[in-house]
């Protein structure tokens, strides 16, 4: 296996504007992914995703905000470093209208560029595969309940 890109595609029964908010706003992200999230959805802004009682904290750097088409951020950087293009993974959510819903394509890239030894890379990649396979269905269930303001 190459471990170059992790990709998932789901159909969400909500309009692209709604799905965009669900993947780009902390108050919605914490409903389907981490226990808490704090960041401003603007390019260059730094924030964090938190699991448990701060048992796991990942800093993020927002890269792209193109409502309602695309939201991207860097994360999983070495400790004490801000996530950026040269030291972290890039998560991209691309949204495409599909009837009365949305096709969401999630890509997580930058795996090989991290420079991890093979066993560490494989373990992290599979851990993220399992994670996205849990959290994206939660997103799909949550999004139809959201009303865009």
C-alpha positions as CSV (number, residue, x, y, z in Angstrom):
1,X,0.0,0.0,0.0
2,X,1.3,3.5,-0.9
3,X,-0.1,5.5,2.1
4,X,0.0,8.6,-0.1
5,X,-3.6,9.8,0.4
6,X,-6.5,8.8,2.5
7,X,-9.7,9.4,0.6
8,X,-13.4,9.0,1.5
9,X,-16.6,10.1,-0.3
10,X,-20.1,10.2,1.2
11,X,-23.4,11.6,0.2
12,X,-25.0,13.9,2.8
13,X,-28.7,14.7,2.8
14,X,-28.2,18.4,3.3
15,X,-27.4,21.3,1.0
16,X,-23.8,22.3,0.4
17,X,-24.1,25.5,2.5
18,X,-25.2,23.3,5.5
19,X,-22.4,20.7,4.9
20,X,-19.9,23.5,4.6
21,X,-20.8,24.8,8.0
22,X,-20.7,21.3,9.4
23,X,-17.1,20.8,8.3
24,X,-15.8,24.4,8.9
25,X,-17.4,25.8,12.1
26,X,-16.3,24.6,15.5
27,X,-19.8,24.5,17.0
28,X,-20.7,22.0,14.3
29,X,-17.4,20.0,14.1
30,X,-17.6,19.2,17.8
31,X,-21.0,17.5,17.2
32,X,-19.6,14.8,15.0
33,X,-15.8,14.6,15.4
34,X,-13.8,15.9,18.4
35,X,-15.2,16.7,21.9
36,X,-14.2,20.3,21.4
37,X,-13.0,22.6,18.7
38,X,-11.8,26.2,18.7
39,X,-10.7,28.1,15.7
40,X,-11.8,30.9,13.4
41,X,-12.6,29.5,9.9
42,X,-10.3,32.0,8.1
43,X,-7.1,31.1,6.1
44,X,-4.0,31.3,8.3
45,X,-5.9,31.0,11.6
46,X,-4.6,28.5,14.2
47,X,-6.9,26.6,16.5
48,X,-7.3,23.2,18.1
49,X,-9.3,20.0,18.1
50,X,-9.7,18.3,21.5
51,X,-10.6,14.8,22.5
52,X,-11.5,13.7,26.0
53,X,-10.6,16.0,28.9
54,X,-7.7,17.3,26.8
55,X,-6.3,13.8,26.6
56,X,-5.5,14.4,22.9
57,X,-5.1,17.9,21.5
58,X,-4.3,18.6,17.9
59,X,-3.5,22.1,16.6
60,X,-4.8,23.0,13.2
61,X,-4.0,25.8,10.7
62,X,-6.8,26.7,8.4
63,X,-5.6,26.7,4.8
64,X,-8.6,27.3,2.5
65,X,-12.1,28.6,3.0
66,X,-14.1,28.6,-0.2
67,X,-17.8,28.6,0.8
68,X,-19.6,26.3,0.0
69,X,-17.1,24.3,-2.1
70,X,-14.0,23.6,-0.1
71,X,-12.5,23.8,3.4
72,X,-8.9,22.7,4.2
73,X,-6.6,22.6,7.2
74,X,-3.2,21.3,8.3
75,X,-3.0,19.1,11.4
76,X,-0.9,16.4,13.1
77,X,2.4,18.4,13.3
78,X,5.3,17.6,15.6
79,X,4.9,18.7,19.2
80,X,5.6,22.4,19.7
81,X,5.3,23.2,16.0
82,X,2.4,25.0,14.2
83,X,0.9,22.8,11.5
84,X,2.0,23.9,8.0
85,X,2.7,22.6,4.5
86,X,6.1,21.1,5.4
87,X,5.3,19.4,8.7
88,X,1.8,18.1,8.9
89,X,-1.1,16.4,7.2
90,X,-3.6,18.3,5.0
91,X,-7.3,17.5,5.3
92,X,-9.5,18.8,2.5
93,X,-13.3,18.7,2.3
94,X,-14.7,19.2,-1.2
95,X,-18.4,19.7,-1.6
96,X,-20.5,19.2,-4.7
97,X,-24.2,19.6,-5.0
98,X,-26.1,16.3,-5.7
99,X,-29.9,16.7,-6.1
100,X,-31.1,18.0,-2.8
101,X,-27.9,16.9,-1.0
102,X,-24.2,17.1,-1.2
103,X,-21.3,14.8,-2.2
104,X,-18.5,15.3,0.3
105,X,-15.0,14.2,-0.7
106,X,-12.5,14.1,2.2
107,X,-8.8,13.8,1.4
108,X,-6.1,13.6,3.9
109,X,-2.6,13.9,2.3
110,X,1.0,14.5,3.2
111,X,1.6,11.1,4.7
112,X,4.8,10.2,2.9
113,X,6.2,13.7,3.3
114,X,6.1,13.4,7.1
115,X,9.3,11.3,7.0
116,X,7.9,8.7,9.4
117,X,9.5,5.2,9.4
118,X,7.4,2.6,7.5
119,X,5.8,1.0,10.6
120,X,4.9,4.4,12.1
121,X,3.4,5.6,8.8
122,X,1.4,2.4,8.3
123,X,0.0,2.5,11.9
124,X,-0.9,6.2,11.7
125,X,-2.5,5.8,8.3
126,X,-4.7,2.8,9.4
127,X,-5.6,4.7,12.7
128,X,-6.8,7.6,10.6
129,X,-8.7,5.3,8.2
130,X,-10.5,3.8,11.2
131,X,-11.2,7.3,12.6
132,X,-12.7,8.7,9.4
133,X,-14.8,5.6,9.0
134,X,-16.3,6.3,12.4
135,X,-16.6,10.1,12.2
136,X,-17.8,10.7,8.6
137,X,-21.0,8.6,9.2
138,X,-21.6,10.8,12.3
139,X,-21.3,13.9,10.0
140,X,-23.8,12.3,7.6
141,X,-26.2,11.8,10.4
142,X,-25.7,15.2,12.0
143,X,-25.8,17.5,9.0
144,X,-29.5,17.1,8.1
145,X,-30.5,18.5,11.5
146,X,-28.5,21.8,11.0
147,X,-30.3,25.0,9.9
148,X,-28.1,27.6,8.2
149,X,-28.5,31.1,9.6
